[in-house]
Amino acid sequence: MGKKGVTIKAAAEVLAVSIATMRNWDKKGVLRARRNTKNGYRLYQIRELERFAEKHHLRRPQNNKVRFIP
């Protein structure tokens, strides 16, 4: 897993779900985030989000810009 990831907000936009849904999935272990050691932010890998979306038949919105966090 690379060091870069996307924030919970960007991940929610990629999957077209709410931030609350992302938090619930993380707590339940449905879609785990890794935590930034400096600030505790949840970070998601785009590749994992895309696999999750495909597996669960979620559609990624077009023209979706995502911000990467080192």
PDB file of N, CA, C and O in Angstrom:
ATOM      1  N   MET A   1       0.848  -1.171   0.000  1.00  0.00           N
ATOM      2  CA  MET A   1       0.000   0.000   0.000  1.00  0.00           C
ATOM      3  C   MET A   1       0.892   1.233   0.000  1.00  0.00           C
ATOM      4  O   MET A   1       1.816   1.341   0.807  1.00  0.00           O
ATOM      5  N   GLY A   2       0.613   2.154  -0.904  1.00  0.00           N
ATOM      6  CA  GLY A   2       1.398   3.374  -0.982  1.00  0.00           C
ATOM      7  C   GLY A   2       1.082   4.306   0.166  1.00  0.00           C
ATOM      8  O   GLY A   2       0.140   4.084   0.926  1.00  0.00           O
ATOM      9  N   LYS A   3       1.885   5.358   0.282  1.00  0.00           N
ATOM     10  CA  LYS A   3       1.682   6.305   1.367  1.00  0.00           C
ATOM     11  C   LYS A   3       0.578   7.297   1.064  1.00  0.00           C
ATOM     12  O   LYS A   3       0.020   7.891   1.987  1.00  0.00           O
ATOM     13  N   LYS A   4       0.249   7.492  -0.193  1.00  0.00           N
ATOM     14  CA  LYS A   4      -0.772   8.471  -0.534  1.00  0.00           C
ATOM     15  C   LYS A   4      -2.152   7.857  -0.420  1.00  0.00           C
ATOM     16  O   LYS A   4      -2.341   6.653  -0.592  1.00  0.00           O
ATOM     17  N   GLY A   5      -3.096   8.706  -0.131  1.00  0.00           N
ATOM     18  CA  GLY A   5      -4.468   8.262  -0.039  1.00  0.00           C
ATOM     19  C   GLY A   5      -5.386   9.455  -0.201  1.00  0.00           C
ATOM     20  O   GLY A   5      -4.928  10.587  -0.350  1.00  0.00           O
ATOM     21  N   VAL A   6      -6.664   9.202  -0.171  1.00  0.00           N
ATOM     22  CA  VAL A   6      -7.632  10.285  -0.286  1.00  0.00           C
ATOM     23  C   VAL A   6      -8.372  10.414   1.041  1.00  0.00           C
ATOM     24  O   VAL A   6      -8.511   9.448   1.791  1.00  0.00           O
ATOM     25  N   THR A   7      -8.833  11.605   1.306  1.00  0.00           N
ATOM     26  CA  THR A   7      -9.558  11.880   2.533  1.00  0.00           C
ATOM     27  C   THR A   7     -10.918  11.193   2.519  1.00  0.00           C
ATOM     28  O   THR A   7     -11.373  10.709   1.483  1.00  0.00           O
ATOM     29  N   ILE A   8     -11.547  11.157   3.665  1.00  0.00           N
ATOM     30  CA  ILE A   8     -12.876  10.546   3.770  1.00  0.00           C
ATOM     31  C   ILE A   8     -13.878  11.295   2.894  1.00  0.00           C
ATOM     32  O   ILE A   8     -14.773  10.686   2.308  1.00  0.00           O
ATOM     33  N   LYS A   9     -13.726  12.607   2.807  1.00  0.00           N
ATOM     34  CA  LYS A   9     -14.629  13.405   1.964  1.00  0.00           C
ATOM     35  C   LYS A   9     -14.493  12.997   0.498  1.00  0.00           C
ATOM     36  O   LYS A   9     -15.489  12.786  -0.194  1.00  0.00           O
ATOM     37  N   ALA A  10     -13.251  12.891   0.036  1.00  0.00           N
ATOM     38  CA  ALA A  10     -13.015  12.505  -1.360  1.00  0.00           C
ATOM     39  C   ALA A  10     -13.474  11.070  -1.612  1.00  0.00           C
ATOM     40  O   ALA A  10     -14.038  10.775  -2.666  1.00  0.00           O
ATOM     41  N   ALA A  11     -13.235  10.179  -0.653  1.00  0.00           N
ATOM     42  CA  ALA A  11     -13.660   8.790  -0.804  1.00  0.00           C
ATOM     43  C   ALA A  11     -15.183   8.709  -0.901  1.00  0.00           C
ATOM     44  O   ALA A  11     -15.718   7.949  -1.708  1.00  0.00           O
ATOM     45  N   ALA A  12     -15.869   9.488  -0.083  1.00  0.00           N
ATOM     46  CA  ALA A  12     -17.332   9.515  -0.130  1.00  0.00           C
ATOM     47  C   ALA A  12     -17.820  10.013  -1.485  1.00  0.00           C
ATOM     48  O   ALA A  12     -18.804   9.503  -2.021  1.00  0.00           O
ATOM     49  N   GLU A  13     -17.137  11.002  -2.033  1.00  0.00           N
ATOM     50  CA  GLU A  13     -17.502  11.521  -3.352  1.00  0.00           C
ATOM     51  C   GLU A  13     -17.263  10.475  -4.437  1.00  0.00           C
ATOM     52  O   GLU A  13     -18.074  10.328  -5.352  1.00  0.00           O
ATOM     53  N   VAL A  14     -16.162   9.756  -4.336  1.00  0.00           N
ATOM     54  CA  VAL A  14     -15.850   8.715  -5.322  1.00  0.00           C
ATOM     55  C   VAL A  14     -16.937   7.643  -5.322  1.00  0.00           C
ATOM     56  O   VAL A  14     -17.336   7.165  -6.384  1.00  0.00           O
ATOM     57  N   LEU A  15     -17.415   7.265  -4.139  1.00  0.00           N
ATOM     58  CA  LEU A  15     -18.415   6.206  -4.033  1.00  0.00           C
ATOM     59  C   LEU A  15     -19.845   6.731  -4.068  1.00  0.00           C
ATOM     60  O   LEU A  15     -20.798   5.952  -4.080  1.00  0.00           O
ATOM     61  N   ALA A  16     -19.992   8.045  -4.085  1.00  0.00           N
ATOM     62  CA  ALA A  16     -21.314   8.686  -4.106  1.00  0.00           C
ATOM     63  C   ALA A  16     -22.155   8.301  -2.883  1.00  0.00           C
ATOM     64  O   ALA A  16     -23.341   7.987  -2.992  1.00  0.00           O
ATOM     65  N   VAL A  17     -21.496   8.337  -1.709  1.00  0.00           N
ATOM     66  CA  VAL A  17     -22.172   8.090  -0.444  1.00  0.00           C
ATOM     67  C   VAL A  17     -21.819   9.228   0.508  1.00  0.00           C
ATOM     68  O   VAL A  17     -20.975  10.066   0.191  1.00  0.00           O
ATOM     69  N   SER A  18     -22.455   9.259   1.660  1.00  0.00           N
ATOM     70  CA  SER A  18     -22.177  10.319   2.630  1.00  0.00           C
ATOM     71  C   SER A  18     -20.921   9.997   3.445  1.00  0.00           C
ATOM     72  O   SER A  18     -20.468   8.854   3.498  1.00  0.00           O
ATOM     73  N   ILE A  19     -20.380  11.027   4.071  1.00  0.00           N
ATOM     74  CA  ILE A  19     -19.227  10.849   4.952  1.00  0.00           C
ATOM     75  C   ILE A  19     -19.624   9.967   6.135  1.00  0.00           C
ATOM     76  O   ILE A  19     -18.828   9.150   6.598  1.00  0.00           O
ATOM     77  N   ALA A  20     -20.854  10.133   6.623  1.00  0.00           N
ATOM     78  CA  ALA A  20     -21.336   9.305   7.733  1.00  0.00           C
ATOM     79  C   ALA A  20     -21.342   7.828   7.341  1.00  0.00           C
ATOM     80  O   ALA A  20     -21.002   6.969   8.155  1.00  0.00           O
ATOM     81  N   THR A  21     -21.724   7.533   6.107  1.00  0.00           N
ATOM     82  CA  THR A  21     -21.698   6.147   5.632  1.00  0.00           C
ATOM     83  C   THR A  21     -20.277   5.611   5.632  1.00  0.00           C
ATOM     84  O   THR A  21     -20.040   4.472   6.036  1.00  0.00           O
ATOM     85  N   MET A  22     -19.335   6.421   5.185  1.00  0.00           N
ATOM     86  CA  MET A  22     -17.927   6.007   5.178  1.00  0.00           C
ATOM     87  C   MET A  22     -17.453   5.702   6.600  1.00  0.00           C
ATOM     88  O   MET A  22     -16.772   4.702   6.826  1.00  0.00           O
ATOM     89  N   ARG A  23     -17.810   6.557   7.552  1.00  0.00           N
ATOM     90  CA  ARG A  23     -17.418   6.333   8.950  1.00  0.00           C
ATOM     91  C   ARG A  23     -18.036   5.039   9.486  1.00  0.00           C
ATOM     92  O   ARG A  23     -17.368   4.258  10.164  1.00  0.00           O
ATOM     93  N   ASN A  24     -19.311   4.822   9.178  1.00  0.00           N
ATOM     94  CA  ASN A  24     -19.975   3.597   9.628  1.00  0.00           C
ATOM     95  C   ASN A  24     -19.319   2.360   9.030  1.00  0.00           C
ATOM     96  O   ASN A  24     -19.099   1.374   9.733  1.00  0.00           O
ATOM     97  N   TRP A  25     -19.006   2.402   7.742  1.00  0.00           N
ATOM     98  CA  TRP A  25     -18.342   1.265   7.102  1.00  0.00           C
ATOM     99  C   TRP A  25     -16.988   0.990   7.746  1.00  0.00           C
ATOM    100  O   TRP A  25     -16.609  -0.167   7.928  1.00  0.00           O
ATOM    101  N   ASP A  26     -16.258   2.049   8.091  1.00  0.00           N
ATOM    102  CA  ASP A  26     -14.956   1.871   8.738  1.00  0.00           C
ATOM    103  C   ASP A  26     -15.134   1.217  10.108  1.00  0.00           C
ATOM    104  O   ASP A  26     -14.409   0.281  10.444  1.00  0.00           O
ATOM    105  N   LYS A  27     -16.090   1.702  10.901  1.00  0.00           N
ATOM    106  CA  LYS A  27     -16.339   1.131  12.236  1.00  0.00           C
ATOM    107  C   LYS A  27     -16.759  -0.329  12.164  1.00  0.00           C
ATOM    108  O   LYS A  27     -16.364  -1.134  13.007  1.00  0.00           O
ATOM    109  N   LYS A  28     -17.567  -0.674  11.151  1.00  0.00           N
ATOM    110  CA  LYS A  28     -18.067  -2.045  10.996  1.00  0.00           C
ATOM    111  C   LYS A  28     -17.075  -2.955  10.289  1.00  0.00           C
ATOM    112  O   LYS A  28     -17.270  -4.170  10.262  1.00  0.00           O
ATOM    113  N   GLY A  29     -16.018  -2.393   9.717  1.00  0.00           N
ATOM    114  CA  GLY A  29     -15.036  -3.201   9.008  1.00  0.00           C
ATOM    115  C   GLY A  29     -15.415  -3.509   7.575  1.00  0.00           C
ATOM    116  O   GLY A  29     -14.786  -4.351   6.934  1.00  0.00           O
ATOM    117  N   VAL A  30     -16.434  -2.840   7.065  1.00  0.00           N
ATOM    118  CA  VAL A  30     -16.882  -3.065   5.684  1.00  0.00           C
ATOM    119  C   VAL A  30     -15.843  -2.518   4.706  1.00  0.00           C
ATOM    120  O   VAL A  30     -15.487  -3.185   3.734  1.00  0.00           O
ATOM    121  N   LEU A  31     -15.367  -1.325   4.962  1.00  0.00           N
ATOM    122  CA  LEU A  31     -14.338  -0.686   4.142  1.00  0.00           C
ATOM    123  C   LEU A  31     -13.413   0.060   5.092  1.00  0.00           C
ATOM    124  O   LEU A  31     -13.727   1.163   5.540  1.00  0.00           O
ATOM    125  N   ARG A  32     -12.295  -0.537   5.391  1.00  0.00           N
ATOM    126  CA  ARG A  32     -11.370   0.014   6.373  1.00  0.00           C
ATOM    127  C   ARG A  32     -10.514   1.131   5.788  1.00  0.00           C
ATOM    128  O   ARG A  32     -10.086   1.078   4.635  1.00  0.00           O
ATOM    129  N   ALA A  33     -10.281   2.134   6.611  1.00  0.00           N
ATOM    130  CA  ALA A  33      -9.372   3.220   6.256  1.00  0.00           C
ATOM    131  C   ALA A  33      -8.093   3.039   7.063  1.00  0.00           C
ATOM    132  O   ALA A  33      -8.099   2.442   8.140  1.00  0.00           O
ATOM    133  N   ARG A  34      -7.012   3.559   6.530  1.00  0.00           N
ATOM    134  CA  ARG A  34      -5.819   3.637   7.367  1.00  0.00           C
ATOM    135  C   ARG A  34      -5.797   5.044   7.939  1.00  0.00           C
ATOM    136  O   ARG A  34      -6.413   5.951   7.380  1.00  0.00           O
ATOM    137  N   ARG A  35      -5.111   5.228   9.017  1.00  0.00           N
ATOM    138  CA  ARG A  35      -5.089   6.523   9.688  1.00  0.00           C
ATOM    139  C   ARG A  35      -3.756   7.216   9.450  1.00  0.00           C
ATOM    140  O   ARG A  35      -2.695   6.592   9.478  1.00  0.00           O
ATOM    141  N   ASN A  36      -3.838   8.529   9.214  1.00  0.00           N
ATOM    142  CA  ASN A  36      -2.645   9.350   9.125  1.00  0.00           C
ATOM    143  C   ASN A  36      -2.078   9.447  10.540  1.00  0.00           C
ATOM    144  O   ASN A  36      -2.793   9.821  11.469  1.00  0.00           O
ATOM    145  N   THR A  37      -0.819   9.116  10.705  1.00  0.00           N
ATOM    146  CA  THR A  37      -0.223   9.081  12.035  1.00  0.00           C
ATOM    147  C   THR A  37      -0.070  10.474  12.651  1.00  0.00           C
ATOM    148  O   THR A  37      -0.003  10.603  13.873  1.00  0.00           O
ATOM    149  N   LYS A  38      -0.016  11.496  11.831  1.00  0.00           N
ATOM    150  CA  LYS A  38       0.163  12.854  12.352  1.00  0.00           C
ATOM    151  C   LYS A  38      -1.139  13.486  12.829  1.00  0.00           C
ATOM    152  O   LYS A  38      -1.166  14.152  13.864  1.00  0.00           O
ATOM    153  N   ASN A  39      -2.221  13.279  12.077  1.00  0.00           N
ATOM    154  CA  ASN A  39      -3.464  13.978  12.416  1.00  0.00           C
ATOM    155  C   ASN A  39      -4.658  13.046  12.631  1.00  0.00           C
ATOM    156  O   ASN A  39      -5.736  13.516  12.997  1.00  0.00           O
ATOM    157  N   GLY A  40      -4.497  11.755  12.416  1.00  0.00           N
ATOM    158  CA  GLY A  40      -5.571  10.795  12.656  1.00  0.00           C
ATOM    159  C   GLY A  40      -6.637  10.728  11.574  1.00  0.00           C
ATOM    160  O   GLY A  40      -7.623  10.005  11.721  1.00  0.00           O
ATOM    161  N   TYR A  41      -6.451  11.482  10.476  1.00  0.00           N
ATOM    162  CA  TYR A  41      -7.438  11.456   9.393  1.00  0.00           C
ATOM    163  C   TYR A  41      -7.532  10.058   8.797  1.00  0.00           C
ATOM    164  O   TYR A  41      -6.541   9.333   8.713  1.00  0.00           O
ATOM    165  N   ARG A  42      -8.740   9.695   8.387  1.00  0.00           N
ATOM    166  CA  ARG A  42      -8.927   8.450   7.656  1.00  0.00           C
ATOM    167  C   ARG A  42      -8.449   8.675   6.220  1.00  0.00           C
ATOM    168  O   ARG A  42      -8.770   9.689   5.600  1.00  0.00           O
ATOM    169  N   LEU A  43      -7.681   7.723   5.704  1.00  0.00           N
ATOM    170  CA  LEU A  43      -7.197   7.794   4.329  1.00  0.00           C
ATOM    171  C   LEU A  43      -7.553   6.502   3.610  1.00  0.00           C
ATOM    172  O   LEU A  43      -7.437   5.406   4.159  1.00  0.00           O
ATOM    173  N   TYR A  44      -7.987   6.662   2.378  1.00  0.00           N
ATOM    174  CA  TYR A  44      -8.415   5.524   1.557  1.00  0.00           C
ATOM    175  C   TYR A  44      -7.594   5.491   0.274  1.00  0.00           C
ATOM    176  O   TYR A  44      -7.248   6.533  -0.282  1.00  0.00           O
ATOM    177  N   GLN A  45      -7.291   4.301  -0.182  1.00  0.00           N
ATOM    178  CA  GLN A  45      -6.593   4.112  -1.438  1.00  0.00           C
ATOM    179  C   GLN A  45      -7.616   4.056  -2.572  1.00  0.00           C
ATOM    180  O   GLN A  45      -8.628   3.362  -2.472  1.00  0.00           O
ATOM    181  N   ILE A  46      -7.346   4.789  -3.644  1.00  0.00           N
ATOM    182  CA  ILE A  46      -8.258   4.820  -4.792  1.00  0.00           C
ATOM    183  C   ILE A  46      -8.500   3.417  -5.329  1.00  0.00           C
ATOM    184  O   ILE A  46      -9.636   3.060  -5.640  1.00  0.00           O
ATOM    185  N   ARG A  47      -7.468   2.637  -5.439  1.00  0.00           N
ATOM    186  CA  ARG A  47      -7.598   1.265  -5.974  1.00  0.00           C
ATOM    187  C   ARG A  47      -8.590   0.453  -5.133  1.00  0.00           C
ATOM    188  O   ARG A  47      -9.424  -0.270  -5.679  1.00  0.00           O
ATOM    189  N   GLU A  48      -8.498   0.574  -3.810  1.00  0.00           N
ATOM    190  CA  GLU A  48      -9.418  -0.147  -2.935  1.00  0.00           C
ATOM    191  C   GLU A  48     -10.850   0.361  -3.091  1.00  0.00           C
ATOM    192  O   GLU A  48     -11.797  -0.425  -3.082  1.00  0.00           O
ATOM    193  N   LEU A  49     -11.000   1.676  -3.235  1.00  0.00           N
ATOM    194  CA  LEU A  49     -12.329   2.253  -3.425  1.00  0.00           C
ATOM    195  C   LEU A  49     -12.956   1.755  -4.725  1.00  0.00           C
ATOM    196  O   LEU A  49     -14.141   1.424  -4.765  1.00  0.00           O
ATOM    197  N   GLU A  50     -12.155   1.706  -5.782  1.00  0.00           N
ATOM    198  CA  GLU A  50     -12.671   1.242  -7.072  1.00  0.00           C
ATOM    199  C   GLU A  50     -13.065  -0.232  -7.018  1.00  0.00           C
ATOM    200  O   GLU A  50     -14.088  -0.621  -7.582  1.00  0.00           O
ATOM    201  N   ARG A  51     -12.262  -1.053  -6.345  1.00  0.00           N
ATOM    202  CA  ARG A  51     -12.613  -2.475  -6.190  1.00  0.00           C
ATOM    203  C   ARG A  51     -13.895  -2.635  -5.384  1.00  0.00           C
ATOM    204  O   ARG A  51     -14.761  -3.444  -5.716  1.00  0.00           O
ATOM    205  N   PHE A  52     -13.996  -1.845  -4.319  1.00  0.00           N
ATOM    206  CA  PHE A  52     -15.192  -1.892  -3.475  1.00  0.00           C
ATOM    207  C   PHE A  52     -16.423  -1.491  -4.284  1.00  0.00           C
ATOM    208  O   PHE A  52     -17.462  -2.148  -4.212  1.00  0.00           O
ATOM    209  N   ALA A  53     -16.302  -0.416  -5.050  1.00  0.00           N
ATOM    210  CA  ALA A  53     -17.419   0.071  -5.864  1.00  0.00           C
ATOM    211  C   ALA A  53     -17.853  -0.983  -6.884  1.00  0.00           C
ATOM    212  O   ALA A  53     -19.045  -1.203  -7.099  1.00  0.00           O
ATOM    213  N   GLU A  54     -16.877  -1.622  -7.497  1.00  0.00           N
ATOM    214  CA  GLU A  54     -17.207  -2.657  -8.487  1.00  0.00           C
ATOM    215  C   GLU A  54     -17.889  -3.852  -7.826  1.00  0.00           C
ATOM    216  O   GLU A  54     -18.877  -4.372  -8.345  1.00  0.00           O
ATOM    217  N   LYS A  55     -17.370  -4.281  -6.696  1.00  0.00           N
ATOM    218  CA  LYS A  55     -17.927  -5.431  -5.985  1.00  0.00           C
ATOM    219  C   LYS A  55     -19.363  -5.169  -5.521  1.00  0.00           C
ATOM    220  O   LYS A  55     -20.203  -6.069  -5.538  1.00  0.00           O
ATOM    221  N   HIS A  56     -19.629  -3.940  -5.113  1.00  0.00           N
ATOM    222  CA  HIS A  56     -20.943  -3.601  -4.562  1.00  0.00           C
ATOM    223  C   HIS A  56     -21.828  -2.850  -5.554  1.00  0.00           C
ATOM    224  O   HIS A  56     -22.869  -2.304  -5.188  1.00  0.00           O
ATOM    225  N   HIS A  57     -21.402  -2.833  -6.801  1.00  0.00           N
ATOM    226  CA  HIS A  57     -22.172  -2.218  -7.893  1.00  0.00           C
ATOM    227  C   HIS A  57     -22.509  -0.744  -7.624  1.00  0.00           C
ATOM    228  O   HIS A  57     -23.625  -0.291  -7.875  1.00  0.00           O
ATOM    229  N   LEU A  58     -21.530  -0.024  -7.117  1.00  0.00           N
ATOM    230  CA  LEU A  58     -21.686   1.415  -6.905  1.00  0.00           C
ATOM    231  C   LEU A  58     -21.117   2.131  -8.116  1.00  0.00           C
ATOM    232  O   LEU A  58     -20.125   1.683  -8.691  1.00  0.00           O
ATOM    233  N   ARG A  59     -21.721   3.217  -8.504  1.00  0.00           N
ATOM    234  CA  ARG A  59     -21.256   3.964  -9.666  1.00  0.00           C
ATOM    235  C   ARG A  59     -20.470   5.179  -9.227  1.00  0.00           C
ATOM    236  O   ARG A  59     -20.926   5.967  -8.399  1.00  0.00           O
ATOM    237  N   ARG A  60     -19.296   5.320  -9.785  1.00  0.00           N
ATOM    238  CA  ARG A  60     -18.442   6.472  -9.508  1.00  0.00           C
ATOM    239  C   ARG A  60     -18.899   7.638 -10.385  1.00  0.00           C
ATOM    240  O   ARG A  60     -19.012   7.484 -11.601  1.00  0.00           O
ATOM    241  N   PRO A  61     -19.163   8.800  -9.788  1.00  0.00           N
ATOM    242  CA  PRO A  61     -19.577   9.952 -10.587  1.00  0.00           C
ATOM    243  C   PRO A  61     -18.497  10.361 -11.591  1.00  0.00           C
ATOM    244  O   PRO A  61     -17.307  10.232 -11.306  1.00  0.00           O
ATOM    245  N   GLN A  62     -18.896  10.840 -12.735  1.00  0.00           N
ATOM    246  CA  GLN A  62     -17.935  11.295 -13.736  1.00  0.00           C
ATOM    247  C   GLN A  62     -17.395  12.661 -13.353  1.00  0.00           C
ATOM    248  O   GLN A  62     -18.012  13.386 -12.573  1.00  0.00           O
ATOM    249  N   ASN A  63     -16.240  13.008 -13.907  1.00  0.00           N
ATOM    250  CA  ASN A  63     -15.569  14.285 -13.641  1.00  0.00           C
ATOM    251  C   ASN A  63     -15.345  14.491 -12.157  1.00  0.00           C
ATOM    252  O   ASN A  63     -15.518  15.595 -11.640  1.00  0.00           O
ATOM    253  N   ASN A  64     -14.963  13.434 -11.480  1.00  0.00           N
ATOM    254  CA  ASN A  64     -14.748  13.496 -10.047  1.00  0.00           C
ATOM    255  C   ASN A  64     -13.277  13.789  -9.770  1.00  0.00           C
ATOM    256  O   ASN A  64     -12.415  12.985 -10.124  1.00  0.00           O
ATOM    257  N   LYS A  65     -12.976  14.927  -9.142  1.00  0.00           N
ATOM    258  CA  LYS A  65     -11.606  15.280  -8.810  1.00  0.00           C
ATOM    259  C   LYS A  65     -11.341  14.882  -7.370  1.00  0.00           C
ATOM    260  O   LYS A  65     -12.154  15.137  -6.482  1.00  0.00           O
ATOM    261  N   VAL A  66     -10.194  14.255  -7.150  1.00  0.00           N
ATOM    262  CA  VAL A  66      -9.864  13.730  -5.844  1.00  0.00           C
ATOM    263  C   VAL A  66      -8.541  14.342  -5.377  1.00  0.00           C
ATOM    264  O   VAL A  66      -7.598  14.469  -6.158  1.00  0.00           O
ATOM    265  N   ARG A  67      -8.481  14.718  -4.105  1.00  0.00           N
ATOM    266  CA  ARG A  67      -7.281  15.317  -3.526  1.00  0.00           C
ATOM    267  C   ARG A  67      -6.465  14.244  -2.814  1.00  0.00           C
ATOM    268  O   ARG A  67      -7.004  13.508  -1.988  1.00  0.00           O
ATOM    269  N   PHE A  68      -5.168  14.144  -3.124  1.00  0.00           N
ATOM    270  CA  PHE A  68      -4.300  13.166  -2.514  1.00  0.00           C
ATOM    271  C   PHE A  68      -3.572  13.782  -1.322  1.00  0.00           C
ATOM    272  O   PHE A  68      -3.180  14.948  -1.358  1.00  0.00           O
ATOM    273  N   ILE A  69      -3.398  12.992  -0.273  1.00  0.00           N
ATOM    274  CA  ILE A  69      -2.686  13.403   0.933  1.00  0.00           C
ATOM    275  C   ILE A  69      -1.416  12.559   1.039  1.00  0.00           C
ATOM    276  O   ILE A  69      -1.495  11.331   1.015  1.00  0.00           O
ATOM    277  N   PRO A  70      -0.247  13.192   1.155  1.00  0.00           N
ATOM    278  CA  PRO A  70       0.997  12.395   1.284  1.00  0.00           C
ATOM    279  C   PRO A  70       1.102  11.705   2.629  1.00  0.00           C
ATOM    280  O   PRO A  70       2.081  11.005   2.888  1.00  0.00           O
TER     281      PRO A  70
END
